[in-house]
Amino acid sequence: MTTDPKPEVAGFFDEATNTITYVVKDPGSTACAIVDSVLDFDYASGRTDTRSADAVIAHVGERGLKPVWVLETHVHADHLSAAPYIQERLGGRIGIGEKITVVQDTFGKVFNEGTEFQRDGSQFDRLFREGDSFEIGALKGRVLHTPGHTPACLTYVIGDAAFVGDTLFMPDFGTARCDFPGGSAEALFASIQKILALPDATRIFVGHDYKAPGREEFAWETTVAEERARNVHIGAGRSEAEFVAMRQARDKTLAMPRLIIPSLQVNMRAGQMPPPEEDGKTFLKVPVNGL
């Protein structure tokens, strides 16, 4: 009996946004995918930097890898995506969930985008839906639609590894917030059950880590079995009613992410900046009392 190859996974932690970017390699070839890249952004000055993406690019170059996918788990609200920058230098197709159109419609209105902003997901190369499959060399990937944090959230299951974005965090930290437009604690509960139905030994790679109280090191890899048993928000068989009540109460105490305003405008465009004004300069909008 043959077994599916086990992906080789390298994580790159960006402490400024607590984001982990992953390089997922087929062990039998040079094919790889890059999941949830980061474009550095200083809000005070409005300046971008590519040091985080360049570290990933250097890793890929040093190992002679060939990215075939540049994947987004969702439209991030806490960091800007470097997907176009990585694609320009390394290639690969940019993919996200098909419900990106819902997010584009919602935030196209929030930011008063004109008709030139397409709300059909055409900025991306591939729009994934539940049950879709894809390949990274000999690795087989499949897609789970896992909404709740946002309507467009996906989990990419690649071999024995699941890349869950913001749906789940490490067991000692819990789960994602659900208070953004289109979010739903009920939907998140159902999505997490879908993830926890994967085999116990499935490796889970989370999108962020915030070093829960009492833990000294950042961490981003766990397993389905560990999440099911020990996740502080949803483990040990917590009911939907208990989870929804907890999640909704907790979300009321949370501030907006520091980079939500630039992140949404850029990430709903597949990592591209808004088009330049007549003077050739690019601007980001701040919707006063809009979020």
Backbone as CSV, one residue per row, in Angstrom:
resi,resn,N_x,N_y,N_z,CA_x,CA_y,CA_z,C_x,C_y,C_z
1,MET,0.851,-1.192,0.000,0.000,0.000,0.000,0.884,1.238,0.000
2,THR,0.588,2.177,-0.856,1.354,3.423,-0.895,0.692,4.460,0.003
3,THR,1.506,5.351,0.538,0.998,6.441,1.366,1.311,7.760,0.691
4,ASP,0.473,8.730,0.952,0.698,10.044,0.385,1.961,10.648,0.977
5,PRO,2.714,11.403,0.170,3.909,12.047,0.717,3.547,13.047,1.804
6,LYS,4.455,13.186,2.768,4.265,14.097,3.886,4.949,15.413,3.574
7,PRO,4.237,16.514,3.530,4.864,17.777,3.152,5.922,18.214,4.164
8,GLU,6.960,18.840,3.643,7.953,19.490,4.485,7.510,20.937,4.682
9,VAL,7.409,21.368,5.925,6.843,22.682,6.237,7.872,23.528,6.982
10,ALA,8.115,24.726,6.467,8.971,25.707,7.135,8.119,26.919,7.484
11,GLY,8.188,27.360,8.734,7.415,28.509,9.177,8.295,29.724,9.396
12,PHE,7.782,30.889,9.015,8.503,32.159,9.162,7.624,33.090,9.996
13,PHE,8.075,33.387,11.216,7.270,34.162,12.156,7.600,35.645,12.048
14,ASP,6.553,36.447,11.841,6.699,37.904,11.797,6.190,38.461,13.114
15,GLU,7.119,38.883,13.964,6.733,39.298,15.310,5.925,40.588,15.302
16,ALA,6.105,41.434,14.302,5.357,42.695,14.250,3.853,42.462,14.129
17,THR,3.465,41.396,13.448,2.034,41.106,13.268,1.638,39.743,13.830
18,ASN,2.587,39.031,14.445,2.335,37.702,15.016,1.822,36.715,13.967
19,THR,2.248,36.918,12.724,1.812,36.088,11.605,2.877,35.059,11.258
20,ILE,2.425,33.863,10.871,3.357,32.847,10.373,3.070,32.610,8.896
21,THR,4.126,32.772,8.086,4.091,32.410,6.664,4.694,31.017,6.534
22,TYR,4.099,30.194,5.702,4.570,28.822,5.540,5.053,28.566,4.119
23,VAL,6.153,27.836,4.013,6.591,27.250,2.756,6.340,25.756,2.868
24,VAL,5.502,25.244,1.979,5.063,23.847,2.024,5.662,23.134,0.824
25,LYS,6.583,22.207,1.085,7.360,21.586,0.002,6.960,20.135,-0.222
26,ASP,6.867,19.755,-1.482,6.762,18.344,-1.872,8.119,17.694,-1.609
27,PRO,8.178,16.647,-0.768,9.482,16.049,-0.448,10.170,15.390,-1.632
28,GLY,9.414,15.095,-2.692,9.993,14.396,-3.822,10.364,15.270,-5.002
29,SER,10.194,16.597,-4.854,10.509,17.492,-5.964,10.840,18.878,-5.410
30,THR,11.017,19.833,-6.312,11.276,21.210,-5.882,10.000,22.038,-5.775
31,ALA,8.852,21.427,-6.028,7.584,22.160,-5.994,7.226,22.551,-4.562
32,CYS,6.683,23.754,-4.411,6.251,24.202,-3.094,5.093,25.178,-3.233
33,ALA,4.478,25.489,-2.107,3.465,26.541,-2.014,3.857,27.464,-0.874
34,ILE,3.451,28.716,-0.986,3.679,29.701,0.071,2.316,30.129,0.587
35,VAL,2.131,30.032,1.893,0.836,30.294,2.509,0.934,31.530,3.399
36,ASP,0.068,32.517,3.172,-0.112,33.704,4.030,1.176,34.519,4.191
37,SER,1.609,35.118,3.101,2.812,35.954,3.126,2.536,37.311,3.755
38,VAL,3.608,38.019,4.134,3.509,39.299,4.832,4.301,40.376,4.103
39,LEU,3.646,41.511,3.837,4.314,42.722,3.394,4.404,43.649,4.599
40,ASP,5.616,44.016,4.997,5.798,44.876,6.159,5.255,46.270,5.863
41,PHE,4.596,46.845,6.878,3.982,48.157,6.683,4.081,48.956,7.970
42,ASP,4.661,50.152,7.873,4.724,51.081,8.996,3.604,52.097,8.833
43,TYR,2.591,51.991,9.691,1.395,52.815,9.538,1.706,54.298,9.743
44,ALA,2.602,54.599,10.676,2.885,56.001,10.984,3.470,56.742,9.793
45,SER,4.324,56.071,9.039,4.968,56.718,7.894,4.319,56.373,6.566
46,GLY,3.476,55.329,6.551,2.884,54.866,5.302,3.863,54.138,4.403
47,ARG,4.953,53.652,4.981,5.997,53.005,4.173,5.887,51.483,4.241
48,THR,6.108,50.861,3.083,6.161,49.403,3.025,7.611,48.939,3.012
49,ASP,7.793,47.680,3.370,9.113,47.055,3.349,8.922,45.583,3.026
50,THR,9.923,44.966,2.450,9.772,43.575,2.009,10.665,42.600,2.767
51,ARG,11.141,42.988,3.947,12.103,42.119,4.638,11.502,40.752,4.989
52,SER,10.234,40.733,5.406,9.619,39.445,5.750,9.479,38.559,4.522
53,ALA,8.980,39.127,3.425,8.850,38.358,2.191,10.210,37.956,1.642
54,ASP,11.200,38.826,1.802,12.538,38.512,1.286,13.156,37.329,2.023
55,ALA,12.845,37.162,3.300,13.342,35.998,4.034,12.764,34.710,3.458
56,VAL,11.484,34.753,3.082,10.858,33.592,2.456,11.464,33.346,1.076
57,ILE,11.648,34.413,0.310,12.229,34.299,-1.032,13.642,33.735,-0.956
58,ALA,14.422,34.166,0.038,15.783,33.646,0.198,15.760,32.154,0.512
59,HIS,14.852,31.745,1.374,14.720,30.323,1.711,14.399,29.495,0.468
60,VAL,13.468,29.987,-0.324,13.085,29.284,-1.551,14.263,29.222,-2.521
61,GLY,14.974,30.349,-2.681,16.098,30.387,-3.613,17.251,29.505,-3.186
62,GLU,17.562,29.514,-1.903,18.679,28.705,-1.406,18.449,27.220,-1.609
63,ARG,17.214,26.809,-1.627,16.888,25.387,-1.768,16.452,25.022,-3.179
64,GLY,16.482,25.990,-4.065,16.118,25.717,-5.453,14.672,25.317,-5.635
65,LEU,13.793,25.879,-4.825,12.386,25.498,-4.879,11.632,26.290,-5.947
66,LYS,10.506,25.737,-6.352,9.670,26.363,-7.372,8.241,26.478,-6.838
67,PRO,7.826,27.671,-6.423,6.444,27.824,-5.954,5.441,27.660,-7.097
68,VAL,4.456,26.820,-6.868,3.376,26.669,-7.839,2.099,27.353,-7.347
69,TRP,2.023,27.618,-6.035,0.884,28.312,-5.456,1.356,29.353,-4.452
70,VAL,0.670,30.485,-4.434,0.812,31.495,-3.388,-0.587,31.638,-2.791
71,LEU,-0.797,31.005,-1.644,-2.142,30.798,-1.111,-2.466,31.773,0.019
72,GLU,-3.711,32.214,0.045,-4.234,33.040,1.132,-5.349,32.256,1.819
73,THR,-5.279,32.157,3.144,-6.360,31.482,3.860,-7.606,32.348,3.933
74,HIS,-7.439,33.691,3.863,-8.573,34.612,3.906,-8.054,36.026,3.651
75,VAL,-8.943,36.994,3.657,-8.547,38.400,3.567,-8.152,38.849,4.972
76,HIS,-6.874,38.951,5.208,-6.358,39.254,6.533,-6.666,40.698,6.936
77,ALA,-6.948,40.888,8.228,-7.219,42.215,8.756,-6.069,42.737,9.615
78,ASP,-4.996,41.953,9.743,-3.927,42.342,10.656,-2.558,42.463,9.993
79,HIS,-2.480,42.142,8.721,-1.228,42.368,7.993,-1.532,42.452,6.504
80,LEU,-0.633,43.083,5.774,-0.758,43.187,4.325,-0.123,41.961,3.686
81,SER,-0.723,41.482,2.618,-0.186,40.337,1.887,0.922,40.775,0.936
82,ALA,1.949,39.927,0.838,3.030,40.148,-0.119,2.883,39.256,-1.344
83,ALA,1.685,38.728,-1.577,1.495,37.769,-2.673,1.960,38.289,-4.028
84,PRO,1.617,39.516,-4.445,2.079,39.972,-5.765,3.601,40.103,-5.852
85,TYR,4.211,40.544,-4.774,5.670,40.679,-4.735,6.334,39.308,-4.882
86,ILE,5.820,38.326,-4.169,6.371,36.976,-4.255,6.114,36.373,-5.635
87,GLN,4.920,36.570,-6.156,4.606,36.037,-7.477,5.514,36.630,-8.546
88,GLU,5.767,37.930,-8.447,6.619,38.589,-9.434,8.026,38.009,-9.438
89,ARG,8.516,37.631,-8.265,9.895,37.147,-8.161,10.034,35.634,-8.291
90,LEU,8.992,34.908,-7.912,9.117,33.456,-7.865,8.099,32.707,-8.714
91,GLY,7.052,33.390,-9.148,5.995,32.700,-9.881,4.952,32.140,-8.933
92,GLY,4.112,31.262,-9.442,3.032,30.673,-8.666,1.721,31.392,-8.899
93,ARG,0.635,30.676,-8.707,-0.715,31.232,-8.863,-1.256,31.634,-7.501
94,ILE,-1.905,32.798,-7.445,-2.455,33.298,-6.193,-3.874,32.754,-6.031
95,GLY,-4.115,32.090,-4.903,-5.419,31.490,-4.654,-6.029,31.946,-3.348
96,ILE,-7.362,31.974,-3.307,-8.137,32.339,-2.123,-9.521,31.722,-2.280
97,GLY,-10.356,31.812,-1.255,-11.695,31.245,-1.318,-12.633,32.030,-2.205
98,GLU,-13.589,31.346,-2.800,-14.520,31.989,-3.736,-15.401,33.039,-3.058
99,LYS,-15.549,32.950,-1.743,-16.373,33.934,-1.032,-15.644,35.266,-0.869
100,ILE,-14.469,35.408,-1.460,-13.803,36.705,-1.522,-14.742,37.749,-2.098
101,THR,-15.649,37.337,-2.979,-16.567,38.299,-3.587,-17.481,38.940,-2.544
102,VAL,-17.845,38.184,-1.516,-18.661,38.729,-0.424,-17.860,39.775,0.342
103,VAL,-16.598,39.451,0.614,-15.730,40.377,1.338,-15.490,41.636,0.508
104,GLN,-15.264,41.458,-0.781,-15.039,42.616,-1.658,-16.264,43.516,-1.713
105,ASP,-17.431,42.922,-1.762,-18.644,43.723,-1.809,-18.825,44.499,-0.507
106,THR,-18.585,43.823,0.622,-18.751,44.465,1.927,-17.791,45.638,2.101
107,PHE,-16.501,45.384,1.853,-15.517,46.422,2.138,-15.337,47.387,0.968
108,GLY,-15.813,47.002,-0.209,-15.894,47.976,-1.281,-16.813,49.122,-0.902
109,LYS,-17.877,48.792,-0.159,-18.797,49.820,0.318,-18.192,50.595,1.480
110,VAL,-17.542,49.899,2.413,-16.942,50.573,3.569,-15.943,51.631,3.125
111,PHE,-15.144,51.295,2.111,-14.100,52.207,1.648,-14.530,53.037,0.443
112,ASN,-15.818,52.979,0.123,-16.383,53.789,-0.955,-15.583,53.649,-2.249
113,GLU,-15.294,52.399,-2.603,-14.566,52.135,-3.839,-15.486,52.371,-5.038
114,GLY,-14.936,52.900,-6.066,-15.728,53.172,-7.264,-15.959,51.923,-8.087
115,THR,-16.569,52.116,-9.231,-16.892,50.984,-10.096,-15.661,50.333,-10.709
116,GLU,-14.512,51.038,-10.655,-13.299,50.427,-11.209,-12.794,49.275,-10.342
117,PHE,-13.248,49.218,-9.088,-12.863,48.109,-8.213,-13.771,46.919,-8.485
118,GLN,-13.208,45.886,-9.092,-13.970,44.701,-9.441,-14.245,43.861,-8.204
119,ARG,-15.473,43.448,-8.044,-15.892,42.674,-6.882,-16.185,41.223,-7.251
120,ASP,-15.492,40.716,-8.243,-15.727,39.360,-8.739,-14.570,38.405,-8.463
121,GLY,-13.608,38.840,-7.666,-12.469,37.983,-7.353,-11.458,37.866,-8.467
122,SER,-11.596,38.657,-9.521,-10.725,38.517,-10.693,-9.279,38.948,-10.434
123,GLN,-9.026,39.563,-9.304,-7.647,39.939,-8.957,-6.808,38.704,-8.601
124,PHE,-7.474,37.603,-8.318,-6.811,36.355,-7.926,-6.776,35.393,-9.109
125,ASP,-5.827,34.472,-9.091,-5.701,33.501,-10.180,-6.635,32.308,-10.021
126,ARG,-6.988,31.986,-8.783,-7.853,30.816,-8.546,-8.743,31.098,-7.351
127,LEU,-10.013,30.860,-7.500,-10.972,30.967,-6.415,-11.397,29.552,-6.038
128,PHE,-11.057,29.159,-4.810,-11.335,27.801,-4.347,-12.690,27.719,-3.660
129,ARG,-13.304,26.552,-3.791,-14.537,26.274,-3.078,-14.394,24.951,-2.328
130,GLU,-15.333,24.695,-1.441,-15.332,23.456,-0.661,-15.166,22.240,-1.557
131,GLY,-14.198,21.378,-1.191,-13.983,20.139,-1.926,-13.039,20.244,-3.101
132,ASP,-12.626,21.440,-3.480,-11.666,21.580,-4.572,-10.337,20.924,-4.199
133,SER,-9.617,20.506,-5.216,-8.301,19.915,-4.994,-7.263,20.658,-5.826
134,PHE,-6.012,20.509,-5.427,-4.904,21.119,-6.150,-3.657,20.291,-5.879
135,GLU,-2.611,20.557,-6.615,-1.387,19.771,-6.497,-0.183,20.655,-6.268
136,ILE,0.745,20.141,-5.477,2.069,20.745,-5.285,3.059,19.629,-5.573
137,GLY,3.479,19.504,-6.815,4.244,18.331,-7.201,3.394,17.086,-7.012
138,ALA,3.902,16.122,-6.244,3.144,14.908,-5.957,2.229,15.063,-4.757
139,LEU,2.302,16.198,-4.065,1.421,16.440,-2.932,0.008,16.733,-3.414
140,LYS,-0.956,16.183,-2.720,-2.356,16.451,-3.016,-2.915,17.382,-1.945
141,GLY,-3.523,18.456,-2.383,-4.171,19.378,-1.469,-5.664,19.387,-1.703
142,ARG,-6.412,19.630,-0.647,-7.860,19.799,-0.786,-8.304,20.960,0.084
143,VAL,-9.478,21.451,-0.210,-9.956,22.696,0.374,-11.166,22.447,1.253
144,LEU,-11.124,22.992,2.461,-12.289,23.062,3.336,-12.702,24.519,3.466
145,HIS,-13.983,24.794,3.241,-14.491,26.138,3.480,-14.792,26.232,4.973
146,THR,-14.070,27.112,5.683,-14.190,27.192,7.136,-14.501,28.626,7.578
147,PRO,-15.684,29.139,7.235,-16.040,30.517,7.579,-16.331,30.681,9.068
148,GLY,-16.521,31.920,9.453,-16.823,32.263,10.836,-16.032,33.483,11.243
149,HIS,-14.716,33.416,11.085,-13.866,34.597,11.266,-14.176,35.597,10.157
150,THR,-14.198,35.123,8.925,-14.678,35.872,7.766,-15.467,34.909,6.882
151,PRO,-16.270,35.416,5.941,-17.021,34.510,5.064,-16.146,33.713,4.111
152,ALA,-14.922,34.189,3.850,-14.095,33.575,2.810,-13.000,32.669,3.354
153,CYS,-12.989,32.398,4.656,-11.896,31.623,5.241,-11.857,30.195,4.692
154,LEU,-10.638,29.745,4.404,-10.396,28.379,3.948,-9.391,27.704,4.862
155,THR,-9.469,26.378,4.909,-8.403,25.544,5.442,-7.865,24.718,4.292
156,TYR,-6.540,24.760,4.107,-5.888,23.953,3.082,-5.334,22.692,3.746
157,VAL,-5.840,21.535,3.337,-5.346,20.259,3.850,-4.404,19.684,2.798
158,ILE,-3.125,19.618,3.147,-2.089,19.182,2.209,-1.368,18.004,2.838
159,GLY,-1.601,16.808,2.295,-1.040,15.621,2.928,-1.570,15.492,4.336
160,ASP,-0.656,15.386,5.313,-1.072,15.241,6.715,-1.090,16.573,7.444
161,ALA,-1.075,17.673,6.711,-0.988,19.006,7.317,-2.206,19.842,6.942
162,ALA,-2.706,20.616,7.908,-3.836,21.511,7.671,-3.428,22.928,8.043
163,PHE,-3.608,23.845,7.107,-3.268,25.250,7.304,-4.577,25.996,7.530
164,VAL,-4.823,26.370,8.791,-6.159,26.775,9.220,-6.344,28.289,9.273
165,GLY,-5.324,29.060,8.922,-5.460,30.506,8.971,-5.787,30.973,10.379
166,ASP,-6.830,31.797,10.509,-7.200,32.350,11.818,-8.332,31.581,12.485
167,THR,-8.726,30.448,11.937,-9.859,29.714,12.494,-9.548,29.188,13.891
168,LEU,-8.421,28.520,14.028,-7.932,27.990,15.302,-6.561,28.574,15.596
169,PHE,-6.271,28.761,16.886,-4.923,29.095,17.327,-4.367,27.896,18.099
170,MET,-3.209,28.074,18.718,-2.655,27.002,19.537,-3.645,26.661,20.651
171,PRO,-3.627,25.419,21.141,-4.634,25.008,22.126,-4.721,25.906,23.356
172,ASP,-3.602,26.489,23.777,-3.636,27.324,24.976,-4.089,28.756,24.692
173,PHE,-4.378,29.076,23.416,-4.836,30.428,23.096,-6.263,30.470,22.567
174,GLY,-6.719,29.416,21.884,-8.134,29.345,21.555,-8.502,29.452,20.105
175,THR,-9.354,30.436,19.787,-9.988,30.510,18.473,-10.053,31.953,17.999
176,ALA,-10.487,32.123,16.753,-10.524,33.435,16.115,-11.736,34.251,16.550
177,ARG,-11.585,35.564,16.463,-12.712,36.463,16.707,-13.710,36.360,15.554
178,CYS,-14.948,36.745,15.820,-16.014,36.608,14.824,-16.825,37.890,14.651
179,ASP,-16.269,39.024,15.090,-17.046,40.256,15.109,-16.787,41.175,13.926
180,PHE,-16.012,40.738,12.941,-15.871,41.518,11.722,-17.132,41.362,10.869
181,PRO,-17.397,42.298,9.947,-18.557,42.132,9.063,-18.541,40.777,8.357
182,GLY,-19.652,40.061,8.441,-19.736,38.732,7.838,-19.273,37.617,8.742
183,GLY,-18.760,37.948,9.932,-18.325,36.925,10.869,-19.508,36.295,11.591
184,SER,-19.284,35.108,12.148,-20.363,34.393,12.828,-19.768,33.359,13.764
185,ALA,-20.081,33.461,15.054,-19.591,32.468,16.008,-20.202,31.099,15.732
186,GLU,-21.476,31.070,15.316,-22.107,29.792,14.981,-21.407,29.126,13.798
187,ALA,-21.086,29.932,12.774,-20.381,29.380,11.615,-18.985,28.915,11.994
188,LEU,-18.310,29.663,12.880,-16.969,29.252,13.304,-17.018,27.926,14.044
189,PHE,-18.002,27.750,14.903,-18.127,26.475,15.612,-18.242,25.322,14.631
190,ALA,-19.101,25.474,13.624,-19.279,24.408,12.631,-17.999,24.172,11.840
191,SER,-17.300,25.244,11.513,-16.053,25.110,10.762,-14.997,24.364,11.568
192,ILE,-14.915,24.677,12.850,-13.929,24.004,13.696,-14.254,22.523,13.828
193,GLN,-15.532,22.175,13.908,-15.894,20.760,13.961,-15.417,20.027,12.700
194,LYS,-15.472,20.727,11.582,-14.998,20.143,10.323,-13.496,19.854,10.394
195,ILE,-12.749,20.793,10.967,-11.302,20.595,11.118,-11.007,19.478,12.115
196,LEU,-11.741,19.460,13.217,-11.494,18.457,14.254,-11.935,17.060,13.833
197,ALA,-12.648,16.956,12.724,-13.016,15.642,12.189,-11.902,15.019,11.353
198,LEU,-10.851,15.784,11.092,-9.695,15.226,10.394,-9.004,14.205,11.296
199,PRO,-8.163,13.318,10.736,-7.474,12.329,11.575,-6.694,12.974,12.718
200,ASP,-6.670,12.289,13.863,-6.046,12.822,15.068,-4.625,13.330,14.840
201,ALA,-3.853,12.608,14.030,-2.437,12.940,13.842,-2.213,14.069,12.845
202,THR,-3.275,14.578,12.238,-3.116,15.678,11.288,-2.407,16.845,11.957
203,ARG,-1.349,17.308,11.332,-0.634,18.473,11.852,-1.417,19.735,11.523
204,ILE,-1.630,20.566,12.505,-2.318,21.837,12.307,-1.299,22.962,12.407
205,PHE,-1.293,23.823,11.387,-0.413,24.982,11.353,-1.288,26.232,11.417
206,VAL,-1.135,26.995,12.498,-2.002,28.142,12.740,-1.455,29.389,12.055
207,GLY,-2.341,30.363,11.840,-1.954,31.573,11.121,-1.273,32.611,11.976
208,HIS,-1.510,32.562,13.288,-0.925,33.534,14.218,-0.602,32.847,15.531
209,ASP,0.317,33.434,16.276,0.501,33.022,17.662,0.823,34.248,18.503
210,TYR,0.220,34.282,19.709,0.363,35.434,20.596,0.963,35.040,21.944
211,LYS,1.542,33.839,22.016,2.246,33.381,23.217,1.347,33.506,24.440
212,ALA,0.484,32.536,24.607,-0.489,32.550,25.697,0.204,32.723,27.043
213,PRO,-0.491,33.295,28.034,0.111,33.490,29.355,0.717,32.198,29.904
214,GLY,1.934,32.303,30.384,2.620,31.143,30.929,3.505,30.409,29.940
215,ARG,3.368,30.740,28.656,4.220,30.109,27.639,5.324,31.077,27.234
216,GLU,6.556,30.606,27.206,7.708,31.477,26.970,8.057,31.639,25.502
217,GLU,7.686,30.688,24.673,8.094,30.706,23.273,6.874,30.801,22.360
218,PHE,7.057,31.430,21.194,6.027,31.385,20.172,5.960,29.973,19.597
219,ALA,4.782,29.563,19.179,4.585,28.223,18.612,3.477,28.289,17.581
220,TRP,3.541,27.381,16.609,2.514,27.428,15.565,2.144,26.061,14.990
221,GLU,2.656,24.995,15.563,2.287,23.658,15.093,1.691,22.850,16.228
222,THR,0.547,22.235,15.950,-0.107,21.364,16.915,-0.749,20.219,16.131
223,THR,-1.690,19.519,16.717,-2.377,18.428,16.024,-3.879,18.508,16.281
224,VAL,-4.618,17.799,15.457,-6.059,17.714,15.666,-6.363,17.148,17.047
225,ALA,-5.664,16.099,17.444,-5.924,15.484,18.751,-5.688,16.466,19.887
226,GLU,-4.615,17.249,19.795,-4.327,18.222,20.847,-5.383,19.319,20.894
227,GLU,-5.809,19.798,19.725,-6.843,20.830,19.688,-8.159,20.302,20.267
228,ARG,-8.521,19.094,19.892,-9.786,18.539,20.353,-9.778,18.357,21.874
229,ALA,-8.643,17.969,22.414,-8.579,17.692,23.847,-8.360,18.940,24.687
230,ARG,-7.533,19.901,24.178,-7.031,20.938,25.070,-7.334,22.377,24.645
231,ASN,-7.961,22.597,23.498,-8.193,23.988,23.108,-9.070,24.677,24.156
232,VAL,-8.589,25.810,24.653,-9.240,26.451,25.795,-10.612,27.030,25.454
233,HIS,-10.914,27.189,24.181,-12.215,27.722,23.787,-13.192,26.635,23.347
234,ILE,-12.674,25.593,22.738,-13.593,24.645,22.093,-13.259,23.187,22.370
235,GLY,-12.193,22.933,23.116,-11.789,21.565,23.391,-12.649,20.888,24.442
236,ALA,-12.376,19.603,24.642,-13.046,18.798,25.673,-14.559,18.787,25.504
237,GLY,-15.015,18.855,24.247,-16.432,18.685,23.956,-17.323,19.859,24.302
238,ARG,-16.780,21.075,24.300,-17.610,22.251,24.602,-18.760,22.345,23.604
239,SER,-19.929,22.662,24.095,-21.115,22.712,23.244,-21.125,23.977,22.393
240,GLU,-21.966,23.961,21.345,-22.089,25.138,20.490,-22.600,26.336,21.284
241,ALA,-23.601,26.133,22.119,-24.148,27.243,22.891,-23.101,27.856,23.807
242,GLU,-22.302,27.016,24.460,-21.244,27.516,25.341,-20.199,28.287,24.546
243,PHE,-19.832,27.743,23.403,-18.813,28.396,22.588,-19.309,29.742,22.073
244,VAL,-20.514,29.784,21.535,-21.039,31.023,20.962,-21.134,32.104,22.038
245,ALA,-21.614,31.745,23.220,-21.721,32.722,24.300,-20.350,33.251,24.692
246,MET,-19.374,32.349,24.820,-18.013,32.764,25.162,-17.429,33.660,24.095
247,ARG,-17.572,33.247,22.827,-16.942,33.960,21.726,-17.543,35.362,21.576
248,GLN,-18.832,35.468,21.668,-19.480,36.764,21.515,-19.123,37.705,22.663
249,ALA,-19.050,37.176,23.866,-18.670,38.007,25.007,-17.218,38.461,24.890
250,ARG,-16.361,37.561,24.489,-14.939,37.905,24.362,-14.725,38.935,23.255
251,ASP,-15.429,38.777,22.148,-15.229,39.685,21.015,-15.587,41.124,21.377
252,LYS,-16.526,41.300,22.289,-16.909,42.647,22.697,-15.788,43.383,23.419
253,THR,-14.795,42.651,23.909,-13.698,43.262,24.650,-12.488,43.571,23.771
254,LEU,-12.522,43.167,22.505,-11.337,43.254,21.645,-11.320,44.558,20.855
255,ALA,-10.147,45.166,20.777,-9.958,46.344,19.938,-9.774,45.920,18.486
256,MET,-9.956,46.852,17.561,-9.691,46.572,16.160,-8.197,46.311,15.949
257,PRO,-7.835,45.390,15.053,-6.421,45.176,14.755,-5.748,46.470,14.288
258,ARG,-4.494,46.640,14.665,-3.767,47.877,14.394,-3.707,48.201,12.905
259,LEU,-3.608,47.188,12.046,-3.442,47.417,10.609,-4.693,47.077,9.805
260,ILE,-5.857,47.049,10.445,-7.051,46.604,9.733,-7.375,47.501,8.538
261,ILE,-7.215,48.813,8.665,-7.618,49.716,7.580,-6.749,49.546,6.336
262,PRO,-5.427,49.573,6.445,-4.653,49.307,5.228,-4.759,47.861,4.758
263,SER,-4.822,46.923,5.710,-4.832,45.512,5.325,-6.026,45.162,4.446
264,LEU,-7.213,45.577,4.842,-8.407,45.219,4.083,-8.372,45.814,2.677
265,GLN,-7.949,47.061,2.567,-7.930,47.707,1.253,-6.965,47.013,0.293
266,VAL,-5.848,46.544,0.830,-4.834,45.895,0.002,-5.177,44.428,-0.248
267,ASN,-5.556,43.717,0.796,-5.743,42.271,0.678,-6.966,41.888,-0.137
268,MET,-8.001,42.734,-0.151,-9.148,42.406,-1.001,-8.809,42.588,-2.480
269,ARG,-7.645,43.198,-2.744,-7.128,43.350,-4.112,-6.018,42.345,-4.403
270,ALA,-5.958,41.253,-3.647,-4.921,40.233,-3.824,-3.533,40.779,-3.541
271,GLY,-3.439,41.720,-2.594,-2.158,42.266,-2.204,-1.700,43.477,-2.998
272,GLN,-2.512,43.913,-3.941,-2.163,45.099,-4.723,-2.625,46.364,-3.993
273,MET,-1.862,47.441,-4.148,-2.287,48.727,-3.625,-3.430,49.293,-4.474
274,PRO,-4.232,50.194,-3.914,-5.231,50.876,-4.750,-4.558,51.587,-5.911
275,PRO,-5.271,51.810,-6.996,-4.650,52.473,-8.149,-4.190,53.880,-7.778
276,PRO,-3.105,54.341,-8.399,-2.579,55.671,-8.081,-3.534,56.778,-8.517
277,GLU,-3.413,57.909,-7.835,-4.191,59.100,-8.195,-3.562,59.759,-9.430
278,GLU,-4.128,60.875,-9.852,-3.651,61.557,-11.063,-2.192,61.985,-10.953
279,ASP,-1.717,62.230,-9.723,-0.317,62.651,-9.543,0.636,61.466,-9.463
280,GLY,0.112,60.248,-9.642,0.943,59.055,-9.617,1.157,58.471,-8.239
281,LYS,0.636,59.117,-7.210,0.811,58.634,-5.848,-0.364,57.738,-5.445
282,THR,-0.058,56.797,-4.546,-1.068,55.864,-4.065,-1.506,56.263,-2.667
283,PHE,-2.821,56.184,-2.414,-3.363,56.581,-1.125,-4.260,55.472,-0.574
284,LEU,-4.269,55.368,0.746,-5.198,54.494,1.449,-6.201,55.359,2.199
285,LYS,-7.450,54.922,2.235,-8.509,55.690,2.878,-8.684,55.269,4.333
286,VAL,-9.131,56.229,5.145,-9.533,55.935,6.514,-11.010,56.270,6.644
287,PRO,-11.881,55.259,6.717,-13.312,55.540,6.846,-13.635,55.954,8.293
288,VAL,-13.927,57.219,8.497,-14.188,57.719,9.844,-15.499,57.109,10.354
289,ASN,-15.400,56.466,11.520,-16.544,55.780,12.136,-17.144,54.723,11.206
290,GLY,-16.314,54.152,10.352,-16.816,53.186,9.376,-16.667,51.736,9.791
291,LEU,-15.880,51.472,10.840,-15.665,50.099,11.279,-16.039,49.956,12.747
